């Protein structure tokens, strides 16, 4: 069921059930004993930036209201099961952030009726059993206009066996002959079976149309911030975390550009309101005050913390528009820098070390030449947080740093430690972790660029007719990076946009792309992600259902442990026939 009043039907319930102390005072032999029972809630948080930001907002609210909670990071469905089994005896309220919305929670976990699940999930479409749950599953959002959720009667049908038994008993009471009764019941049974079969066929069609595409809805961090705002518990910190959650959706192309613009406008309004409440008089404002601004900016990755040349080369928009994977593209980059009047020596040193005049004029210089060099998309606006003299970062800087930290797990560093590092990036007091994340993000973007360059130069993007696919070569130093879903997804988007930009085929802009990399060489498994075509204004992927059908047609086992249905794992040896089945299915 959907919960639209988050204050009364979610937060007040959590606060009331969790933070209230039930105290009884008894006197035994002049000793006063205080019995206090504190119930806690469980937060299951997915490994993505939006979920971490939503978690951070909830943490802030829980801290102010003395709510006891436990955080359990979850990478997939199996992690959800394990976290639930470890904590189910001690909790009655479970909050699931960016996980659980697309799977039948009751069927998966089989919880007792007194445990309530609150789901905050940007993955779409929602599971229909979750939507029509009578109260145990509560989705903290209102339905989107584009969701097209089927009606209850179109999906669920009550069993009529009890009615048939009642009819038989009534027929016996009226003395109807056995033969005529059997004939009548047979005819009625045939009619009911035919109607049932027709209804089931119609239901299957409705469910297929509803579940056919995978896509993303509103940022969970924004949903949590709006709840805090309605409770008058919002602040510049909470709106900044919401901005980072929304920015992740922009960077990873999870939602359409129109939605991004509208959301940015709403968040800008909240920033102005909260800044005014804090006091924006420049003469009185101290440098230690948090300041969030929304202004014109360049959509270049980490350019304030990198060199101009490196940022231009490793940002997807400029790398694709200038075709920097080729020698001609490198020449165009040199021409752009020369025409901007930016000396080569200045472009190769850190942006903060450049001449002051060049730093101030850099944005205007690039804006003037954006149309000529087909890099108009690099001109935009962004949110920036400043705290003190040295702490100044735009939202995309934080997103790249958190992504790099989140996907940096090794044999010596567990995913849970990486999750906590990404969470610490949101704290202004942990600047050292943020700086480490930015350095890791630079390496991640360099690896993505070099891998894409090698694949494009060697023409390793294969055309299967109805889609493109690419297999990341194994054995390189950087190949381990692409066993993680986020870097592989960013690489796939880069390759697809670059291929469409360079292709002479008119149909190229309508082709989706599959990217596959080795997941575990010892077990012989690979990871597979699907990216929708660049022509789609609203990014919707049909690969989720296509993967299921292709696996069924080939009798291949696929591991669908991810919350995003467009990401799966399968055996490397079964990958060729799986691609053939997909090509036959999507033709």
N, C-alpha and C positions, 0 to 999 in steps of 0.2 A: 504494500500500500504506500501511496505517496503522502509525505508529510510536508505541508507548505508553511505551517506556523512553527518554525524551528525553535523559537524561544520557549513556547509553552509545551509543545509536544515532543521536544527533544532535550534541550538544555536544562530546563527546569526539572524534568524527570531525572536526568543524570545527576544534577546537583542535589536534588532531594533524596534520591536513593543512595547516593554515594557519600556525600559529605556530612550528612546528619549523623550524629552520634546517639546511639541508644544506650543510655546510662541508667543503671540501677544501683542504688546505694543500699548496702546491707550492713548490718552491725553484727559482728560475731566476736564475742569476748573482747569488747572494747576496741576492735579493729575495724576500721571502715574500709570496705573493699569496693573499688570502682570497676564495674564491668563495662567495657566499651567495645562495641562491635562496629568495625568500619568496613563497609563493602566498597570494593574498587571496581572500576570498569577496565575493559581490555581494548586497546587500540591496535588494530591490525593495519599496518601502513605499507603500501606498495612501494617498490623501488623506483619511484620516479619523482621528479622535482616538484610537480604540482601537489602530489600527495604529501611530500615532506613539508611543503609550505603550509598546507592545510593543517597538518599535525602540529606545526609550530604555533599557529594561531590558537588551536585548541589547548595546547600546553600553556600558553599565556593566560587564557581564560580560566583553566583549571587551577593554575597556581594562585590566581587572585581569589578564587572561591574555595580554596582548600579541598579540591576534589582529588581523590586518590585514584591513580591510574597506572597501568602497565603498558609499555609500548613493545610490540612485537613486529619487527620488519619482516615482510613476506615477499618472496620473489615469484612465487607461483602457487597453484592450488594445493600442492602437497604441503607447502609451508603453512598454509591456512589450517589444514587438517591437524598438523602437528602442534601448532600454537593453540588451537582450540582444545585439543586433548590435554595439553599441559596446564591449561588455566580454567577449564570449564567448571570444575568443582568449586571455585572460589569467586566466580563472577556471574552476574545476572544480566549485565548490559555489555554488549560487544559492539564497538564502533569500527566499521570497515571503511578505510579511505582508499579510493581508487582500486578496490578489489571487491569481488563478490557480487557486483551488480548484474553481471552477465551469466552467472551460474546459479543453479537452483540450490540455495543454501540449506534448506531443510532436507532435501534429498542427500546432499553431500555429507552433512555433519550429523543428521538425525538428532537434533538437540531436544532436551525436555521443553515443555511448553512455557515454563517460567523464564526462559532465557530469551531476551529480545535483542535483535540485530538491527543496528542503525547503519544504513549504507549511504556513503557519500562517494559517488563514483562518476567519473567523466566518461567512462567507456559506454558505448552504445552498440546495439540496442539492449535494454534491460531484459532480463529473463522474465517471462510472463508469469511464472509461479511466484516470483518475488513481488511483482506488481499487484497480483490479486491475493496475496497473503492477507489474512484478516487482522493481523496485528503483530505477529512475531517478527516479520520482516518489514522494516520501515525505511523507505527510500527518502532521503532528506533533500528533496527538490520537487519542483512541479514539472509535469511532463512538457517536453519541448514541442513546439508547433510542428516540427518536421518528423516527430517520432512515429506518428500514425499507428498508435497502439490499438490492436484489435479489441472488440468488445468481449466481455466475459462469456456470453452465451455462444460466441463464435468459436471459442477455444475449449471450454469445459462443458461436459454433457453429463447430467446426472443419470445414474443407473436406473433402468425401469423394471428391473426384475421383481421388485416388491409389488409394483402395480400389476404385473402379470399374475403373480400368486394370488392377489386379491381378486382378480377377475375369475381365476379358476375356482376359488372358494365360492364366489357369488353364483357362478354357473352351477356348481354342485347343489347349492341351496335351492335354486329355482327348479331343479329336477331336469335339466337339459340332458338329452340323450348323449351317451358317451361318444357315439360316432359323429353326430352333428357338432358336438363340442370340439372334437379333435380336428374336424375339417375347418371349423371357424378359427380355431387357434393357429392352425398351420397357415391359413391365409393371412391372418393378422401378423404372425411371426415373420412371414416372407416380406410383407409390406414394411414392417419395422426394421428388418435386416437391411432391406434396400435403402430405406430412409437413413438408417445408421451409416451405411456404406457411403452414401452420397454426402452425408454431413461430414464424415471423416475425410473424404477426398477434398471437400471444400475447406475444412480446417487445415489440412496439410498445405494446401495452396496459400492460405492466409498466413500461416506460420512461416512458410518459406519466404514469402514476399516481405514479411516483417523482419526476419532474421537474415535476409540475403546479404546485406551490406554491413560492414563494421565501420564505425566512425566515432568521433568524439563530440561530447557536449560541453557544457559550461565548465570552466575551471573549478575544481573542488575548493581551491584556496579562496577564490572569489566568493563562492557560496558561504564558506565559513566566515569570511570577513563581513559579508552583508548581514549574517546573523549577529556578529559582534556589534555592528553598527546599530541594528534595531534594538539591541539591549543597552545601547549607550556605553559600550565597553570597548569601542574602537580607539585606535591611536595611529600615529604615523608609522610605528613599527608594524602593526597588523596590516595596514594598507600596503606597506612596502612588500611584505611577504606575499600578499595577494597579487601584487604587480609581478613579482618574480614567477609565481605559478602561471599567470596568464602569458608571460613572456616565453615560458618554455613551450607553450602551445604554438606560439608564433614561430619560434626558431625551428621546431620540428614539423611545421606545417600540419598541425593536427586539426585546425579549424580554418574556415574560409576567411579571406581578408576582410570582408564586410563585417563579420562578427568581431574581428580584432579591433577594427577602427571604433566600433560602437562601445566595446568593452573599455578601450583605452580612454574614451571620452568620459565614461562614467567614473572610472578610477581617478581621472584628473579632477573631476568635481569633488570627490572625497578628499583628495590631496589638498585642494584649495581650502576646503572647509576646515580640515584639521590643522593646516598651517595657520589659518586665520585664528583658530582657537588657541593655538600655541603662542601666537604673537609674531607678526612678520615685520615689525618695524626694524629696518636694517641698522639703525643707530643703537637700538637697545639689544638687538639679538646677539648673543654671545656665540663664539665659534664652536663651543661644545654642544650647541643645540643641534638636533637632528633636522636636516633640511632636505626635502624631496622636491625636485623640480621636473617639469615636463616641457621639453623644448626641442627645437630642431636638432637633429643629430645624424651622423652617418651610420648606416647599417653595416659596419665593418667589424669583424670579430676581434675583440680585445685590442683595438688600435691604440688606446691610451696606455696600455701596458706592454706594447710590442713595438716593432718598427713599422713604419708606414708600408714599406715594400712587402714585408711578411704578411701584414694584415690584408693588403690588397690581393696577395697571391692565395691566401688560405681561406678567404671568405667565399662562400659558394656563389653568391650573386656576381661578384666581379670575376671570379675564376671561370665561370660559365660564359658570361657576356664577352670577356676578352679572349676566351679559349686558351687559357694559360697553360694547358697541358701540351701545347704545340710550340714549335720554335717561332712561328708567326705570332702567337699570343704573347710570348716573352718580348718580342720586338714591340708589340703594341703597348705593353706595360711600360717599357722604357720611353716610348713616345709620349704616353700619358704623363709620366713623371716630369719629362722635359718640358712639355707644353704647360704644365702647372707651374713651372718655374721652381721646382723643388730639386735642389742639387742631389746627386746620387749619394754623396756622403751623408747628407742629412736624412735621406729616406732609409738608410741602412743602420741608423742609430735609433735607440729607444725614443719613442715619441716625447716622453717627458724631458729628454736631454736635447731636443731640437731647439733651434733659435726661437725665442718667444714670439716674434712677429710671424714666423712660419706656422707655429702652432695655432695662433689666433686666426690666421687666414686660411688654414688648411681646408676647412669645411667649404668656405666660399670658393676656393680654387677648384675643388673637385665638383661642386655643384655646377659651375660654369661649363665644364667639359663633359658632364654626365650624358647629355643627349648625343653628343658627337661620338662618344665611345660606347654608346648603348648600355650605360650603367645607371639608368634613371632610378632603378629600384634601390640604389644605395642611398638615395636621399630620403629621409623620413624624420621621425621624431622618436624620442625615447625618454624614459624616466631615469633620473639620476639621484642617488643618495649621497649626501655629504654630511660628514660628522667630524668636526675639528678641521685642521688644516690639511692633513694627509689622507684622511679616509674619504675617497671620492670614487664611486663605482657606479656604472650604469647597470640596469637590470640584466642585460644580456651578458655582462661580465660575470655576474653571480651565477647565471644559469650554466654557462660554459664551465666554470670552475666546479660547480656541484656535479655536473654530468661526468667530468673527468674523475673526480674523487669517487663518485658512486660506482664507476665501472673500472676501478683500479684494483680489484681484488686479485690476490695471488695465493700461492700455497702458504705463504707466511702471514698473509693479511686476509682475514675472513670478510665476507660480504657485509656482516653486521658491523664491523669496525668501519668499513667504507661508508655505510649508511650513517653512522654517527658523525663521521667527518663531514659528510654533506650537510647534515643537520646543523653542525657547528658553524658552517659557512654563513648561516643566517644571523649569527651573533656578531655585533659590532666589536665585542671584546675579544674575538678570536681571529684577528686580522692575519696572524701567521698562517692559520689553516687556509684562509681564503687565498693568500698569496701562493701557497703551495698548490692549491687547486688551479690557480691561473697558469702556473708553470706547467702543470700536468695537462691542462687544456690546450696549451700551445703545442705540446708534443702530440696530443690526440689529433688536432687539426692538421699538423704536418703529416702524420701517418695516413690520415684519410686522403689528403691531397696526393701524396706520393703513390698510394695504392691505386687511386682513381686514374692518375696519370699513366701508370704502367698498363692498366687494363685498357684504357682508350687508345694508347699508342700501339698496343699489340692487337687491337681490334678483337678483344675477347668478349664483347657483348654479343650474345647469340640471340637470334630471332627465331622464336618458336611458332610464328604465324600470328597468334592472337596476343602474345605477350613477349617480352624480352627477359632474358635471364643471364646472370653472370655468376661464376664460381670463383671465389677469392682463392688465389694460389696458396698452397700450404707450404710451410717450411721457412718462410721469411721471418725476420725478427718481429715484424709488426703484425703478423697474422693472428697472434693470440688475442690482440685487441678486439678483433671482430667476432670472437666467441661471445661477446656481450652484445645485447640487442640494440642499445642506443647508438654506439659507434657504427654498427652494421647498417642500421636504419639511415643514419646520416650519410654514409658512404653510398648507399643505394639511391638516395635522393640526388646526390651529387652526380653520380654516373648517369642516371636517367635524364636529368636536365641537360647535362653535357652532350649526351647522345642525341637528344632531340634538337639541340642547338646546331649540331654539326651535320645532322642527317638531311639528305635531300628528299627523303620519302615523305610525302604529304600526310601519311597516316601515322607517322612516328609519335606525334603529340597525343594520340589516342591509345597508345600502348602502355600497360602497366609493366612493372619490372619486378623480377624475383632475384634476390641476392642470397647466396649461400656461402657459408664458411665453416671450417672444421670447428666443432664444439669440443669434442674430447677424442683425441687421436687414439688413445689407448682402448676406448670402447668402440671406436669406429663410428661415431655419431657426428652429425652436422646440424647447424642451425639454419633456418630458412625464414626470411622476412619478405613480405610483399608490399610494394609501394604503388599507390594508385596513379593513373595517368596525370601528366602535367596539365592537361586541358580541363580537368574537372575543377570547377570553381569551389565546390564543396567536397573536400577530400573524403571519399567513401571507397572502401576496398571490398571487393567481392571474393578475395582470396580465402577468407575464413571458411565459408561454406564449400568453396571449391576444393580446399585441402581435404575436408572431410569426405567429399564424394570421390576424389581421386584415390584416397587411401582405401576406400571401400572397393573401388573398381580394381585395384591392384593387390588387394589383401596385404598392404604394407602397414606396419605399425608406426603410427606417428604419436609423438609425445606432445599433447596439447596442454601443457602445464601452465603456460603463460596466460595472463588475464587479457592480453590483446590477442584476439583469435587469428590475426595475420602473422603470428610468429609461432613456429613449430620446430620440433627436432625430429630427425629420423636417421636411419642407418645410411651411411655414405654409399654402400653397395646398392641400396634401393632407390637412390636419387635419380638415376637416368630413367628408369621405368616410371617413376613418379612424375617427372617432367613430361614424359610422353602422354601419360594419362591426363595431366592438366591441359596439355595442348589439344588433345582430342575432346576434352570436356568443354573448353572455352572457344572452340572453333565455331 
